[in-house]
Amino acid sequence: MKKISSFIIAAMAFALAAPVFTSCSNSDDNDDKTTINNIVSEYTVNDEMVANQKKQSGKDVAVLLVAFGSTWDNAFKAFDITKAAYQQAFPEADIYVSFSSDICINRASVGENTDDNGNLVKRNYYEPRYLLHAIGAAKYSKIYVQSLQVIPGEEFAAVVASVKKFMNNGYIASAHLDDAYLASLEENKSIFLGMPLLNNPEVDVPEVAKQLNAIYANEAEQGAVAFMGHGNPDTYDTFKANVRYTQLEDALQLFSNNYFVGTVDMPDNYKQDVLARMQEKGVTEGKVYLHALMSIAGDHAHNDMAGEGEEYWDAEDEESEDNSWFEFFSHKGYSPIVVKAGLHPQGLLELPGIRNVWIQHTKDAEFLEDAYHSMYPEE
């Protein structure tokens, strides 16, 4: 299976993470206890790791970076680069990285992909709740939680929810934190939420467009430049964030009419919609440079965007979501080009100018209002 929509991933992740209650037999009680014990062990692993880090560094500020996740080695390296950049930008802080996707966490831990030498790559990442608990158990006096999402949509809502649940001491009783400590974070306004890349349409969108044009202006002179984002899925649009892709395309076209921004999951902004807009602009042939508008280049970038060969083309349904952008534009008479760094497409975190927008968001992060009173993000 080449792709899984974020809605399915979220549903599967919930199914994996949540205990299932069917009847009140002794066997079920034992299964529930086993599940809780496994969850508590995840807290323990992270509590020890963070406690040791804090002891070694002597720092009292923590920055938690929250990404959706990936199973690709090049993506792991992008997170490593990002962590290093944050360590330089925040020398007073300990930096931690978490994944919000259970599926990515599980598959990364057992190894789903190989490195460039063909060796199976395994990495251990954990959900934000475990890292937040560990940070709270270590009693950092100031905490920054930075979303590494591109738009303030569905996945960002999950980040907000995890922070609010942390502040409400809302995890299982065996892992409760010190209420007085959490209250002090609220009282001292010491927990901050950093916004996604394209949070502010008036500031972030033009800045990201400027940074992208600085990198890809030469390509735009030679042909079309098509960015593939994710988008909120199907029939709902959390925080009405999908408009950011349209806004970014508009901002990019102030530099060149050859820039286009589409998605894999935003209605009316799929690859066929990008093609229609290209043709309206008179771009009916020639090169199409393809880039991932995602924090990292993972499954979507490698398969949905860059996939080559019969596996990625269904001639009976040319608009099928299983058809890659590369094959789609190729079969439409264009010459698609997937620009790579080494063997892989690049994600946005690998571009210093774009990465610095996220870093600036952390520096500008505001106190998360009402975090101590409401467990869930606002509608």
C-alpha positions as CSV (number, residue, x, y, z in Angstrom):
1,M,0.0,0.0,0.0
2,K,1.6,3.2,-1.1
3,K,-0.3,5.7,0.9
4,I,-2.5,6.0,4.0
5,S,-4.6,9.1,4.5
6,S,-4.0,11.0,7.7
7,F,-7.7,10.2,8.7
8,I,-7.0,6.5,8.5
9,I,-3.7,6.9,10.2
10,A,-5.3,8.8,13.1
11,A,-8.1,6.1,13.4
12,M,-5.5,3.3,13.4
13,A,-3.3,5.1,15.8
14,F,-6.3,5.6,18.2
15,A,-7.1,1.9,17.9
16,L,-3.5,1.0,18.7
17,A,-3.2,3.4,21.6
18,A,-6.6,3.0,23.3
19,P,-7.5,-0.1,25.4
20,V,-10.5,-2.0,24.1
21,F,-13.3,-2.8,26.6
22,T,-15.8,-5.5,25.6
23,S,-16.9,-7.3,28.7
24,C,-16.0,-7.6,32.4
25,S,-14.3,-11.0,32.5
26,N,-11.1,-11.7,34.5
27,S,-9.3,-12.2,31.2
28,D,-10.2,-8.7,30.0
29,D,-9.2,-7.2,33.3
30,N,-5.7,-8.9,32.9
31,D,-5.5,-7.6,29.4
32,D,-6.3,-4.1,30.5
33,K,-3.7,-4.3,33.3
34,T,-1.1,-5.4,30.7
35,T,-2.0,-2.5,28.5
36,I,-1.7,0.0,31.3
37,N,1.6,-1.5,32.4
38,N,2.9,-1.2,28.8
39,I,1.9,2.5,28.8
40,V,3.5,3.1,32.1
41,S,6.7,1.5,30.8
42,E,6.8,4.1,28.0
43,Y,6.6,6.8,30.6
44,T,9.4,5.2,32.5
45,V,11.8,5.0,29.5
46,N,11.3,8.7,28.7
47,D,11.3,9.8,32.3
48,E,14.7,8.3,32.8
49,M,16.1,9.6,29.5
50,V,14.9,13.2,30.2
51,A,16.0,13.1,33.8
52,N,19.5,12.0,32.8
53,Q,19.6,14.7,30.1
54,K,18.6,17.4,32.5
55,K,21.1,16.2,35.1
56,Q,24.0,16.2,32.5
57,S,23.1,19.6,31.0
58,G,22.1,21.4,34.1
59,K,19.5,23.3,32.0
60,D,16.1,24.3,33.2
61,V,14.4,25.0,29.8
62,A,13.0,22.3,27.5
63,V,12.0,22.5,23.9
64,L,9.8,19.7,22.6
65,L,9.5,19.4,18.8
66,V,6.4,17.6,17.6
67,A,6.4,16.1,14.1
68,F,3.9,13.7,12.6
69,G,6.7,11.2,12.0
70,S,8.3,9.1,9.3
71,T,10.1,5.8,8.8
72,W,12.7,6.9,6.3
73,D,16.3,7.3,7.1
74,N,16.6,10.6,5.2
75,A,13.7,11.9,7.3
76,F,15.4,10.8,10.6
77,K,18.5,12.8,9.4
78,A,16.3,15.8,8.7
79,F,15.0,15.6,12.3
80,D,18.6,15.3,13.5
81,I,19.6,18.4,11.6
82,T,16.6,20.3,13.0
83,K,17.4,19.3,16.5
84,A,21.0,20.5,16.1
85,A,19.7,23.8,14.7
86,Y,17.5,24.2,17.7
87,Q,20.4,23.4,20.0
88,Q,22.3,26.3,18.4
89,A,19.3,28.6,18.5
90,F,18.4,27.8,22.1
91,P,21.7,27.1,23.9
92,E,19.9,27.5,27.3
93,A,17.5,24.6,26.5
94,D,17.4,20.8,26.2
95,I,15.9,19.8,22.9
96,Y,13.6,16.8,22.4
97,V,11.8,15.3,19.4
98,S,8.5,13.4,19.4
99,F,6.2,11.8,16.8
100,S,2.4,12.2,17.0
101,S,1.8,9.2,14.7
102,D,1.6,5.8,16.4
103,I,2.0,4.0,13.1
104,C,5.2,5.9,12.3
105,I,6.5,5.2,15.8
106,N,5.8,1.5,15.6
107,R,7.2,1.1,12.1
108,A,10.3,3.2,12.8
109,S,11.1,1.1,15.8
110,V,11.1,-2.2,13.9
111,G,12.6,-0.8,10.7
112,E,10.4,-0.2,7.6
113,N,13.0,1.3,5.3
114,T,16.7,1.1,4.6
115,D,19.5,3.6,4.5
116,D,21.3,4.4,1.2
117,N,23.5,1.3,1.7
118,G,20.6,-1.1,2.0
119,N,20.8,-1.5,5.7
120,L,17.6,-1.7,7.7
121,V,17.2,1.5,9.8
122,K,15.5,1.5,13.2
123,R,14.8,4.5,15.4
124,N,12.9,4.9,18.7
125,Y,10.6,7.9,18.9
126,Y,7.7,8.5,21.3
127,E,4.4,10.3,21.5
128,P,4.3,13.9,22.9
129,R,2.5,12.7,26.0
130,Y,5.5,10.6,27.1
131,L,8.0,13.4,26.5
132,L,5.8,16.0,28.1
133,H,5.3,13.8,31.1
134,A,9.1,13.3,31.3
135,I,9.7,17.0,31.0
136,G,7.1,17.6,33.7
137,A,8.6,14.9,35.9
138,A,12.0,16.5,35.6
139,K,10.3,19.9,36.5
140,Y,11.8,22.1,33.9
141,S,10.8,25.7,34.8
142,K,10.0,26.7,31.2
143,I,8.7,24.5,28.4
144,Y,8.3,25.3,24.7
145,V,6.3,22.9,22.5
146,Q,6.9,23.5,18.8
147,S,4.7,22.1,16.1
148,L,6.6,21.0,13.1
149,Q,3.4,20.9,11.0
150,V,3.2,23.0,7.8
151,I,-0.4,24.2,8.3
152,P,-2.4,24.7,11.5
153,G,-4.7,21.9,10.7
154,E,-5.7,18.4,11.9
155,E,-2.3,17.3,13.2
156,F,-1.7,20.7,14.9
157,A,-5.0,20.2,16.8
158,A,-3.5,17.0,18.2
159,V,-0.4,18.9,19.4
160,V,-2.6,21.4,21.2
161,A,-4.7,18.7,22.7
162,S,-1.6,16.9,24.0
163,V,-0.3,20.0,25.7
164,K,-3.7,20.8,27.3
165,K,-4.0,17.3,28.6
166,F,-0.5,17.5,30.1
167,M,-1.4,20.7,31.9
168,N,-4.6,19.0,33.2
169,N,-2.6,16.1,34.5
170,G,-4.9,14.1,32.3
171,Y,-2.9,10.9,31.7
172,I,-3.4,7.6,33.5
173,A,-3.3,7.7,37.3
174,S,-0.1,5.7,37.5
175,A,1.6,8.5,35.7
176,H,0.2,11.6,37.4
177,L,2.5,14.6,37.8
178,D,2.8,17.1,40.7
179,D,-0.3,19.3,40.5
180,A,1.5,22.1,42.3
181,Y,4.3,22.1,39.6
182,L,1.7,22.2,36.8
183,A,-0.1,25.0,38.6
184,S,3.2,26.9,38.8
185,L,3.7,26.7,35.0
186,E,0.2,28.2,34.6
187,E,0.9,30.9,37.3
188,N,4.3,31.8,35.9
189,K,3.1,31.6,32.3
190,S,5.9,29.2,31.5
191,I,4.5,26.9,28.9
192,F,4.6,28.1,25.3
193,L,3.2,26.8,22.0
194,G,5.1,27.4,18.8
195,M,2.9,27.7,15.7
196,P,3.1,25.7,12.4
197,L,5.1,26.9,9.5
198,L,2.2,28.7,7.6
199,N,0.3,29.9,10.7
200,N,0.0,33.6,9.8
201,P,-1.2,34.3,6.3
202,E,0.1,37.9,6.5
203,V,3.5,37.1,7.8
204,D,4.4,33.5,7.4
205,V,3.0,32.9,3.9
206,P,4.9,35.7,2.2
207,E,8.1,34.8,4.1
208,V,7.9,31.1,3.1
209,A,7.2,32.2,-0.5
210,K,10.2,34.5,-0.4
211,Q,12.4,31.7,0.9
212,L,11.2,29.1,-1.6
213,N,11.7,31.6,-4.5
214,A,15.2,32.3,-3.3
215,I,15.9,28.5,-3.8
216,Y,13.8,27.7,-6.8
217,A,13.8,30.9,-9.0
218,N,16.1,29.3,-11.5
219,E,13.8,26.3,-11.9
220,A,10.8,28.7,-12.4
221,E,12.6,30.3,-15.3
222,Q,13.0,26.9,-17.0
223,G,9.5,25.4,-16.4
224,A,6.7,24.9,-13.9
225,V,7.6,24.3,-10.2
226,A,4.9,22.2,-8.5
227,F,4.9,21.8,-4.7
228,M,3.0,18.9,-3.2
229,G,1.7,19.4,0.3
230,H,-0.5,17.2,2.4
231,G,-3.7,19.1,3.3
232,N,-6.5,18.3,5.6
233,P,-8.2,15.2,4.4
234,D,-11.4,14.6,2.6
235,T,-14.6,16.4,3.8
236,Y,-13.3,18.3,6.8
237,D,-10.8,21.0,7.3
238,T,-9.6,21.5,10.8
239,F,-9.2,25.2,11.7
240,K,-9.9,25.9,8.0
241,A,-6.2,25.6,7.4
242,N,-6.3,24.3,3.8
243,V,-6.5,27.8,2.5
244,R,-2.9,28.3,3.3
245,Y,-1.9,26.3,0.2
246,T,-3.9,28.6,-2.0
247,Q,-2.5,31.6,-0.2
248,L,1.0,30.3,-0.7
249,E,0.5,29.7,-4.4
250,D,-0.8,33.2,-4.7
251,A,2.3,34.6,-2.9
252,L,4.6,32.5,-5.0
253,Q,3.0,33.7,-8.2
254,L,3.9,37.2,-7.3
255,F,7.5,36.1,-8.1
256,S,6.6,33.8,-11.1
257,N,3.4,32.4,-12.7
258,N,5.2,29.1,-13.0
259,Y,4.8,28.3,-9.3
260,F,1.9,26.0,-8.2
261,V,0.9,24.4,-4.9
262,G,-1.2,21.2,-4.7
263,T,-1.8,18.5,-2.2
264,V,-2.6,14.8,-1.7
265,D,-5.6,15.4,0.5
266,M,-7.2,18.8,0.0
267,P,-10.4,18.6,-2.1
268,D,-10.1,20.6,-5.3
269,N,-6.4,20.9,-5.0
270,Y,-5.1,17.5,-6.2
271,K,-2.6,17.0,-9.0
272,Q,-5.3,17.2,-11.7
273,D,-6.3,20.6,-10.3
274,V,-2.7,21.7,-10.4
275,L,-2.6,20.6,-14.0
276,A,-5.7,22.6,-14.8
277,R,-4.3,25.8,-13.3
278,M,-1.0,25.2,-15.2
279,Q,-2.9,25.0,-18.4
280,E,-4.9,28.2,-17.6
281,K,-1.6,29.9,-17.2
282,G,-0.5,28.6,-20.6
283,V,2.0,26.1,-19.2
284,T,1.0,23.2,-21.5
285,E,4.3,21.4,-21.9
286,G,7.9,21.4,-20.8
287,K,9.6,20.7,-17.5
288,V,7.8,20.4,-14.2
289,Y,10.0,20.4,-11.1
290,L,8.4,18.5,-8.3
291,H,9.1,19.4,-4.6
292,A,7.6,18.1,-1.3
293,L,5.9,20.9,0.7
294,M,6.2,18.8,3.8
295,S,8.5,19.0,6.8
296,I,10.3,15.8,5.7
297,A,10.4,13.7,2.6
298,G,8.8,10.4,3.6
299,D,6.3,8.1,2.0
300,H,4.3,10.8,0.3
301,A,7.3,12.4,-1.2
302,H,8.9,9.1,-2.3
303,N,5.7,7.4,-3.5
304,D,2.9,9.9,-4.2
305,M,5.2,12.5,-5.7
306,A,8.3,10.8,-7.0
307,G,7.1,7.2,-7.7
308,E,8.1,5.9,-11.1
309,G,7.0,2.9,-13.1
310,E,3.8,0.8,-13.7
311,E,3.2,0.5,-10.0
312,Y,2.5,4.2,-9.9
313,W,0.3,4.5,-12.9
314,D,-3.3,3.3,-13.6
315,A,-4.2,4.1,-17.2
316,E,-7.9,3.3,-16.5
317,D,-8.1,6.0,-13.9
318,E,-5.6,8.8,-14.6
319,E,-6.8,10.8,-11.6
320,S,-6.4,7.9,-9.2
321,E,-4.8,8.9,-5.9
322,D,-2.5,6.0,-6.4
323,N,-1.0,7.6,-9.5
324,S,2.1,9.5,-8.6
325,W,2.7,13.1,-9.6
326,F,5.7,12.1,-11.6
327,E,3.8,9.6,-13.7
328,F,0.7,11.8,-14.0
329,F,2.6,14.8,-15.5
330,S,4.7,12.4,-17.6
331,H,1.6,10.9,-19.1
332,K,0.1,14.4,-19.7
333,G,3.0,15.3,-22.0
334,Y,5.3,17.1,-19.5
335,S,8.8,16.3,-18.5
336,P,8.7,16.0,-14.7
337,I,11.9,16.3,-12.6
338,V,12.2,15.2,-9.0
339,V,15.0,17.3,-7.5
340,K,16.9,15.2,-5.0
341,A,19.7,15.7,-2.5
342,G,21.6,12.5,-3.0
343,L,19.1,9.7,-3.5
344,H,16.1,11.5,-1.9
345,P,13.7,14.4,-2.4
346,Q,14.1,17.1,0.3
347,G,11.7,18.1,3.0
348,L,11.3,21.6,4.2
349,L,13.2,21.0,7.4
350,E,16.3,20.5,5.2
351,L,16.1,24.0,3.8
352,P,17.8,26.4,6.3
353,G,15.7,29.4,5.3
354,I,12.4,27.5,5.8
355,R,13.6,25.8,9.0
356,N,14.4,29.3,10.4
357,V,10.8,30.2,10.1
358,W,9.9,27.4,12.5
359,I,12.7,28.5,14.8
360,Q,11.5,32.0,14.8
361,H,8.0,30.7,15.7
362,T,9.5,29.1,18.8
363,K,11.2,32.3,19.8
364,D,8.0,34.2,19.3
365,A,5.9,31.5,21.0
366,E,3.2,32.7,23.3
367,F,1.9,31.3,26.6
368,L,-0.8,28.7,25.9
369,E,-3.8,30.5,27.4
370,D,-6.4,28.4,29.3
371,A,-4.2,25.3,29.0
372,Y,-4.8,24.4,32.6
373,H,-8.6,24.4,32.2
374,S,-9.5,22.9,28.9
375,M,-8.3,19.5,27.8
376,Y,-9.2,19.8,24.1
377,P,-8.4,22.4,21.4
378,E,-11.1,24.9,20.6
379,E,-13.5,24.2,17.7
